[in-house]
Amino acid sequence: MAGVIRCEEVSELADFTDRVHIHVRAGDGGAGCLSFRREAHVPKGGPDGGDGGDGGSVILVADPQKSSLVDYRYKHHFAAERGTHGQGARKHGKDGADLILPVPLGTQVRSLDAQTMEPVAELGDLTRAGERLVVARGGKGGYGNPHFVTSVRRAPGFAERGEPGKELWIELEMKLMADAALVGMPSVGKSSLVAAMSKARPKVASYPFTTLIPSLGAVRTDDYDYVVADVPGLIEGAADGRGLGHDFLRHIERCSVIVHVVDATGDFEGRDPVDDLEIIDSELVTYDPSLAERPQVIVANKVDMPDTREAVARVRERADELERPFFAVSALTGEGIGALKQALGALVFEERALRAEALAATESPYEQVWRGTAKKDEPPFTLVREEDGWRLFGETIERWVVQTDWDNEEAVAYLQSRFARLGVDDALLEAGAKNGDEVRILEIAFDYVGPVEMDAHGEEDDA
């Protein structure tokens, strides 16, 4: 029956999802209002347009009650609420509600290229309960026309549009948050060991590949409490993706201690437990060389069966050569389980202390933001020469462009004055821009008009 999956196992596998791609979109900001106070006996009421509300953000939150990413297996598009528009009488628009997406502890988040769906950048790693990650920040609401009043512009006839919310594809990848990972070939008894060490009741059967998904068990001794992970059986070539190798190996990365489990009986295939140990060692190092530095324990299981003494002795000898703790146990009878639990607990707590010291020595923000604010020493914009024109990049000027009402001449004139104050005109002149050159920002293009040159008589030089 090797390799046969029963219908209830297929259902179980479908409920466990540890990697998904989803599209998130933050809410757009509401538009500012263009309005003037109009009341009886107030012939020249000033501008009174309200500001638009900010759009809601999309926020991931680490939830210890979540055990997989199955909530995102079939639904892939998520959007936060947009802000509402401002109104007259200085009535500001309502902010859009944030969209909170719960994910399991141990979820890594990456941005994806929308065309290839390949990872582009690491956005965050949610490892603590309640940790938040803003993956798409909501757009800012536009200002109403009262914000643009100056000593010479008493009645501004324009307001800002709302800023579009950020949108992107992201990858969520869950890696189990366990203290110790049980690894080994199929059918060596890892699930039975988890059941014997904890109150977990994983599926156990006498044929290979019974375990199709990783499972956790909470272990409690007089001195220690910790969590063990039953990682589905690995096979030779797992590190190269054979079988479900990569899907299973990723769950070992976060564990403090690796427990190699071998079958002292050789199983019905007559496998050699020492050879199995060497194969698993090789697969782990090939997948991630840093795993070789983790504390490792070797366990020979099923020692209650007859004719296992020689195999146990050879595995013990190999463990001594590798300078790793060795335990001979029987998940069926409980032989050696108590000593194994106590020793693993001591190793786990030692590793926890070391990791706590390392974490304390580093500063990492509790809330990570997909797009942070610009540093003070960064230029406000970047000018790039293109084959047939110029292109400007910069968070500030790009936001100004999308919030400008391009059908309103007064709003466009105000944008041009902002560019001049920011130094855009000077930068173009210094770079060698000529009158009529096309300048592009996002999808908007306009013609460059340089300073007017005067002739000797103080008149505009038509040349």
VMD Tcl script that draws the C-alpha trace (Angstrom):
set ca {
  {0.00 0.00 0.00}
  {3.03 2.26 -0.19}
  {2.19 5.60 -1.80}
  {-1.59 5.05 -1.64}
  {-3.51 8.01 -0.23}
  {-6.95 7.38 1.16}
  {-9.81 9.84 0.60}
  {-9.81 11.10 4.20}
  {-6.07 11.85 3.84}
  {-6.73 13.94 0.73}
  {-9.28 15.92 2.73}
  {-6.77 16.41 5.54}
  {-4.11 17.60 3.09}
  {-6.55 20.06 1.52}
  {-7.18 21.66 4.92}
  {-3.47 22.28 5.45}
  {-1.96 25.04 3.34}
  {1.46 26.49 4.04}
  {2.12 28.68 0.97}
  {-0.24 30.98 -0.95}
  {-0.16 33.95 -3.30}
  {-2.70 36.72 -2.68}
  {-3.38 40.17 -4.12}
  {-3.87 42.98 -1.62}
  {-5.13 46.48 -2.32}
  {-5.29 49.32 0.16}
  {-8.15 51.80 0.03}
  {-7.93 54.98 -2.05}
  {-7.96 58.29 -0.25}
  {-11.07 60.39 -0.66}
  {-10.97 63.61 -2.71}
  {-10.81 67.00 -1.06}
  {-13.80 69.24 -1.64}
  {-13.88 72.47 -3.69}
  {-16.47 74.58 -1.91}
  {-17.15 78.16 -0.80}
  {-19.34 79.33 2.03}
  {-22.61 80.58 0.64}
  {-25.03 82.14 3.14}
  {-27.36 85.06 3.22}
  {-25.64 88.30 4.19}
  {-22.24 86.65 3.61}
  {-21.52 87.66 0.01}
  {-17.85 86.67 0.11}
  {-17.73 83.57 2.24}
  {-14.33 81.96 2.16}
  {-13.40 78.47 0.96}
  {-14.84 75.74 3.16}
  {-14.17 72.44 1.39}
  {-13.46 69.49 3.69}
  {-10.54 67.06 3.35}
  {-10.97 63.55 1.97}
  {-10.64 60.60 4.34}
  {-7.59 58.35 4.27}
  {-7.94 54.91 2.71}
  {-7.69 51.81 4.88}
  {-4.50 49.75 4.96}
  {-4.10 45.98 4.56}
  {-2.46 44.59 7.70}
  {-1.31 41.05 8.48}
  {-1.52 39.98 12.13}
  {0.14 36.91 13.64}
  {-2.64 34.84 15.23}
  {-1.65 31.87 17.44}
  {-5.09 30.34 16.83}
  {-4.33 29.85 13.13}
  {-2.59 26.62 12.18}
  {-2.45 27.01 8.37}
  {-3.09 29.42 5.50}
  {-6.20 27.58 4.33}
  {-8.26 30.81 4.59}
  {-6.34 32.08 1.57}
  {-6.36 28.88 -0.45}
  {-9.41 29.75 -2.56}
  {-9.87 33.49 -2.07}
  {-6.92 35.45 -3.46}
  {-8.04 39.09 -3.67}
  {-8.40 41.33 -0.63}
  {-9.13 45.06 -0.49}
  {-9.40 47.57 2.33}
  {-12.09 50.24 2.47}
  {-11.58 53.52 0.64}
  {-11.88 56.93 2.31}
  {-14.92 59.06 1.53}
  {-14.78 62.47 -0.13}
  {-14.79 65.74 1.74}
  {-17.86 67.98 1.66}
  {-18.70 71.64 2.01}
  {-18.89 73.40 5.37}
  {-15.48 71.86 6.18}
  {-16.96 68.38 6.55}
  {-14.07 65.95 6.29}
  {-14.49 62.53 4.70}
  {-14.46 59.38 6.81}
  {-11.29 57.27 6.89}
  {-11.60 53.82 5.33}
  {-11.41 50.84 7.69}
  {-8.19 48.83 7.75}
  {-8.43 45.24 6.52}
  {-6.94 42.84 9.07}
  {-5.78 39.46 7.73}
  {-4.84 36.89 10.42}
  {-1.98 34.52 9.61}
  {-0.29 31.73 11.63}
  {2.80 32.32 13.70}
  {5.90 31.73 11.60}
  {4.53 33.30 8.40}
  {7.06 34.91 6.08}
  {5.83 37.59 3.68}
  {7.36 38.50 0.31}
  {6.33 40.87 -2.46}
  {5.93 39.30 -5.91}
  {6.51 40.45 -9.46}
  {3.02 40.78 -10.91}
  {4.10 39.30 -14.25}
  {6.31 36.38 -13.25}
  {4.95 35.87 -9.71}
  {8.54 35.45 -8.53}
  {9.58 36.89 -5.13}
  {10.99 40.43 -5.29}
  {11.63 41.45 -1.68}
  {11.20 40.22 1.89}
  {8.53 42.27 3.63}
  {8.39 40.69 7.05}
  {8.47 37.63 9.27}
  {5.64 37.28 11.79}
  {6.93 35.16 14.66}
  {5.25 36.66 17.74}
  {1.58 36.64 18.69}
  {-0.05 39.95 17.76}
  {2.81 41.10 15.56}
  {1.55 43.32 12.73}
  {2.83 43.94 9.22}
  {1.39 46.66 6.99}
  {1.71 45.21 3.49}
  {-0.29 47.89 1.64}
  {-0.75 51.35 3.10}
  {-3.91 53.28 2.38}
  {-3.85 56.39 0.19}
  {-3.90 59.81 1.82}
  {-7.05 61.85 1.49}
  {-6.85 65.00 -0.64}
  {-6.89 68.47 0.90}
  {-9.94 70.66 0.50}
  {-9.47 74.14 -1.04}
  {-9.02 75.99 2.32}
  {-5.49 74.48 2.49}
  {-4.40 76.46 -0.57}
  {-5.33 79.94 0.66}
  {-2.42 82.40 0.59}
  {-2.07 86.15 0.87}
  {-2.46 86.47 -2.90}
  {-4.74 83.46 -3.49}
  {-7.78 84.29 -1.39}
  {-10.24 81.98 -3.17}
  {-8.45 78.90 -4.50}
  {-10.59 77.25 -7.13}
  {-9.15 73.76 -6.76}
  {-8.76 70.90 -4.28}
  {-6.67 67.72 -4.22}
  {-7.73 64.32 -5.40}
  {-7.27 61.37 -3.10}
  {-4.07 59.30 -3.33}
  {-4.56 55.78 -4.71}
  {-3.96 52.97 -2.22}
  {-1.00 50.66 -2.73}
  {-1.67 47.29 -4.35}
  {0.58 44.29 -4.92}
  {0.80 40.52 -5.02}
  {2.39 38.92 -1.97}
  {3.48 35.43 -1.02}
  {2.65 34.02 2.41}
  {4.78 31.08 3.51}
  {4.22 29.39 6.85}
  {7.04 27.63 8.66}
  {6.17 25.71 11.80}
  {7.15 27.32 15.08}
  {8.34 24.25 16.97}
  {11.24 23.71 19.37}
  {12.29 20.28 18.09}
  {11.72 18.67 14.68}
  {11.51 14.89 14.22}
  {13.01 13.97 10.85}
  {13.62 10.65 9.16}
  {12.63 8.29 6.39}
  {8.98 7.34 5.89}
  {7.50 4.85 8.35}
  {10.25 5.08 11.01}
  {7.66 5.91 13.67}
  {7.86 9.71 14.01}
  {4.11 10.11 14.43}
  {4.07 7.37 17.05}
  {6.88 9.16 18.90}
  {4.95 12.45 18.91}
  {1.94 10.60 20.32}
  {4.08 8.91 22.97}
  {5.80 12.15 24.00}
  {2.72 14.40 24.02}
  {-1.05 14.40 24.01}
  {-1.14 14.87 20.24}
  {-2.86 12.12 18.29}
  {-1.51 12.22 14.73}
  {-2.60 9.58 12.21}
  {-0.54 6.42 12.66}
  {-0.45 3.43 10.31}
  {1.94 0.68 9.27}
  {2.55 1.88 5.73}
  {4.80 4.65 4.37}
  {3.66 8.24 3.87}
  {0.90 8.05 6.47}
  {1.80 11.61 7.51}
  {1.07 14.02 4.69}
  {1.19 17.26 6.67}
  {3.44 18.47 9.51}
  {1.87 18.24 12.95}
  {2.75 19.58 16.38}
  {2.70 18.05 19.82}
  {3.11 19.81 23.18}
  {5.51 17.98 25.50}
  {5.43 18.49 29.25}
  {7.87 17.12 31.81}
  {8.47 18.01 35.45}
  {11.04 20.59 34.36}
  {10.27 21.61 30.78}
  {7.46 22.48 28.39}
  {8.17 22.56 24.67}
  {6.73 21.73 21.24}
  {7.83 18.97 18.86}
  {7.04 18.84 15.16}
  {6.40 15.63 13.25}
  {7.80 16.43 9.81}
  {6.52 14.07 7.07}
  {8.97 11.41 5.90}
  {11.84 12.58 3.74}
  {13.34 10.60 0.87}
  {16.67 10.73 -0.89}
  {16.71 13.77 -3.16}
  {14.29 15.75 -0.99}
  {16.63 18.77 -0.92}
  {16.43 18.89 -4.72}
  {12.65 18.91 -4.60}
  {12.06 15.19 -5.09}
  {8.71 14.13 -3.72}
  {7.47 16.91 -1.43}
  {10.98 17.60 -0.14}
  {10.98 21.40 -0.19}
  {7.45 21.54 1.18}
  {8.54 19.51 4.22}
  {12.10 20.74 4.73}
  {11.04 24.37 5.19}
  {9.33 23.41 8.45}
  {12.67 22.37 9.95}
  {14.29 25.77 9.48}
  {12.87 27.39 12.64}
  {13.34 24.45 15.01}
  {16.00 24.72 17.72}
  {16.81 21.00 17.87}
  {16.75 18.34 15.14}
  {15.85 14.79 16.15}
  {16.94 12.10 13.67}
  {14.64 9.09 13.99}
  {15.70 5.76 12.48}
  {13.91 2.42 12.41}
  {15.96 -0.19 14.27}
  {14.07 -2.99 12.49}
  {14.87 -1.74 8.96}
  {11.12 -1.86 8.24}
  {9.70 -4.26 5.63}
  {12.14 -2.87 3.03}
  {15.11 -4.04 5.10}
  {16.71 -0.57 5.17}
  {19.94 0.02 7.04}
  {19.36 2.60 9.83}
  {22.93 3.93 9.63}
  {22.57 4.51 5.89}
  {19.25 6.25 6.50}
  {20.93 8.51 9.01}
  {23.61 9.47 6.49}
  {21.01 10.16 3.79}
  {18.95 12.48 6.00}
  {22.10 14.29 7.15}
  {23.06 14.88 3.54}
  {19.59 16.12 2.58}
  {19.47 18.61 5.46}
  {22.88 20.10 4.69}
  {22.12 20.28 0.96}
  {18.88 22.14 1.66}
  {20.39 24.55 4.21}
  {24.03 24.27 5.35}
  {23.23 26.16 8.57}
  {21.17 23.17 9.74}
  {24.44 21.30 10.37}
  {25.12 23.74 13.23}
  {21.87 22.96 15.06}
  {21.92 20.72 18.13}
  {21.02 17.23 16.92}
  {19.85 14.08 18.64}
  {19.72 10.56 17.20}
  {16.88 8.22 18.16}
  {16.59 4.54 17.28}
  {12.90 3.62 17.43}
  {11.11 0.23 17.68}
  {13.75 -1.32 19.96}
  {11.01 -3.50 21.47}
  {11.11 -5.62 18.32}
  {13.32 -8.75 18.24}
  {16.69 -8.82 16.48}
  {17.32 -5.06 16.77}
  {20.29 -5.17 19.18}
  {22.97 -5.18 16.46}
  {21.35 -2.30 14.55}
  {20.99 -0.25 17.73}
  {24.67 -0.80 18.57}
  {25.76 0.38 15.12}
  {23.56 3.49 15.30}
  {24.89 4.24 18.80}
  {28.46 3.90 17.50}
  {27.72 6.32 14.65}
  {26.13 8.80 17.09}
  {29.27 8.69 19.22}
  {31.40 9.42 16.15}
  {29.21 12.43 15.36}
  {29.23 13.47 19.04}
  {25.45 13.55 19.21}
  {23.25 12.33 22.06}
  {21.70 8.91 21.35}
  {18.51 7.32 22.67}
  {17.06 3.86 22.07}
  {13.28 4.02 22.47}
  {10.04 2.26 21.74}
  {7.06 4.47 20.97}
  {4.87 1.39 21.44}
  {5.96 0.36 24.95}
  {7.27 3.73 26.16}
  {10.80 2.42 26.72}
  {13.30 5.31 26.85}
  {10.63 7.98 26.18}
  {11.01 9.68 29.57}
  {14.78 10.12 29.22}
  {14.36 11.41 25.67}
  {11.76 13.99 26.72}
  {13.94 15.26 29.56}
  {17.09 15.52 27.43}
  {15.27 17.29 24.59}
  {13.78 19.73 27.08}
  {17.22 20.65 28.41}
  {18.56 21.21 24.87}
  {15.53 23.25 23.86}
  {15.74 25.55 26.87}
  {19.46 26.06 26.34}
  {18.81 27.07 22.74}
  {15.97 29.36 23.79}
  {18.31 31.23 26.13}
  {20.92 31.64 23.39}
  {18.34 32.92 20.91}
  {16.90 35.33 23.47}
  {20.37 36.82 24.00}
  {20.88 37.16 20.25}
  {17.47 38.78 19.83}
  {18.11 41.25 22.64}
  {21.34 42.32 20.93}
  {19.50 43.28 17.75}
  {16.90 45.98 17.27}
  {13.97 45.06 15.09}
  {10.68 46.99 14.79}
  {7.59 45.31 16.16}
  {5.57 46.62 13.25}
  {7.17 46.50 9.84}
  {5.85 48.69 7.04}
  {5.95 47.76 3.37}
  {7.00 51.22 2.22}
  {8.79 53.34 4.78}
  {9.36 57.08 4.80}
  {12.33 58.50 2.94}
  {15.52 59.11 4.88}
  {16.53 62.69 5.52}
  {19.67 62.40 3.41}
  {17.82 60.99 0.40}
  {17.08 63.43 -2.49}
  {13.40 64.41 -2.86}
  {13.40 63.25 -6.49}
  {15.56 61.59 -9.13}
  {15.94 62.86 -12.71}
  {16.78 60.31 -15.43}
  {17.59 61.04 -19.09}
  {15.60 58.92 -21.50}
  {16.13 58.48 -25.22}
  {13.36 60.90 -26.15}
  {12.94 62.97 -23.01}
  {13.29 62.99 -19.23}
  {11.68 61.06 -16.38}
  {11.28 62.11 -12.77}
  {11.00 59.65 -9.87}
  {10.17 60.42 -6.26}
  {7.49 59.58 -3.73}
  {6.59 63.20 -3.09}
  {6.29 64.39 -6.68}
  {4.49 61.21 -7.72}
  {1.93 61.80 -4.96}
  {1.48 65.41 -6.09}
  {0.85 64.28 -9.66}
  {-1.83 61.71 -8.83}
  {-3.59 64.17 -6.50}
  {-3.74 66.96 -9.09}
  {-6.94 67.63 -11.03}
  {-5.49 67.92 -14.53}
  {-8.72 69.39 -15.90}
  {-8.36 72.38 -13.58}
  {-5.88 74.99 -14.90}
  {-5.46 76.56 -11.47}
  {-4.59 73.18 -9.95}
  {-2.01 72.52 -12.70}
  {-0.46 75.95 -12.17}
  {-0.20 75.26 -8.44}
  {1.55 71.94 -9.17}
  {4.06 73.75 -11.40}
  {4.83 76.20 -8.60}
  {5.39 73.29 -6.20}
  {7.83 71.73 -8.67}
  {9.74 75.01 -8.89}
  {9.99 75.31 -5.09}
  {11.23 71.72 -4.86}
  {13.98 72.44 -7.37}
  {12.69 70.42 -10.32}
  {13.05 73.32 -12.78}
  {16.63 74.01 -11.68}
  {17.54 70.33 -11.95}
  {16.18 70.10 -15.51}
  {18.02 73.27 -16.55}
  {21.28 72.07 -15.02}
  {20.92 68.67 -16.71}
  {20.63 70.35 -20.11}
  {16.89 70.18 -20.80}
  {15.73 72.23 -23.79}
  {12.43 73.99 -24.40}
  {9.92 71.49 -25.71}
  {11.60 68.41 -24.18}
  {9.09 65.96 -22.83}
  {9.20 65.35 -19.08}
  {7.39 62.32 -17.66}
  {6.16 61.51 -14.16}
  {4.28 58.22 -13.84}
  {1.84 58.24 -16.78}
  {1.76 62.03 -17.11}
  {3.89 63.83 -19.71}
  {4.36 67.57 -20.24}
  {6.65 69.87 -22.21}
  {9.54 71.59 -20.50}
  {9.57 75.39 -20.66}
  {12.86 76.90 -19.57}
  {13.58 80.44 -18.38}
  {12.82 83.17 -20.91}
  {15.97 84.63 -22.45}
  {16.12 88.43 -23.06}
  {17.97 90.21 -25.86}
  {20.12 93.33 -25.44}
  {16.99 95.56 -25.50}
  {15.36 93.71 -22.63}
  {12.84 91.95 -24.87}
  {12.19 88.22 -25.28}
  {14.67 86.64 -27.65}
  {12.70 84.68 -30.26}
  {15.83 82.89 -31.37}
}
mol new
graphics top color blue
foreach p $ca { graphics top sphere $p radius 0.5 }
foreach p [lrange $ca 0 end-1] q [lrange $ca 1 end] { graphics top cylinder $p $q radius 0.2 }
display resetview
